[in-house]
Amino acid sequence: MGVPARRTWKYGITASVVQTQAGGTPLTMEWNKILTANASDAVTMPLAIEGMEVFIVNWSANTIQIFPALGDRLNANALNLPETLATLTTVNYKCMDRIFWHS
């Protein structure tokens, strides 16, 4: 019987007031809990690598923007466009191929 895989996580992330792809707070862990954000503040996903998974919890009082890394896509959006995540909700993105994150 194998040992369960350990997940990396970061608690207490502040979304960036620079509400752009380049200015978003980088998400560097598999599990990410956003605690502080103004309306439309931003976080930016890591570069899409097949098999990666990124889980985001928005525990802040405001809806945030989630940007893909430069040249990547979130779901059916065009390259580099963000999605929003409402307060007190979660999203789980999985990378199925080189540039696409699916939730």
Secondary structure, DSSP 4 states (H G I P E B T S, - for coil): -PPPPPPPEEEEEE-BSS-STTTSEEP-SSEEEEEE--TT-EEEPPPP-TT-EEEEEE-SSS-EEEEPPTT-EETTSPTT--EEE-TTEEEEEEEEETTEEE-
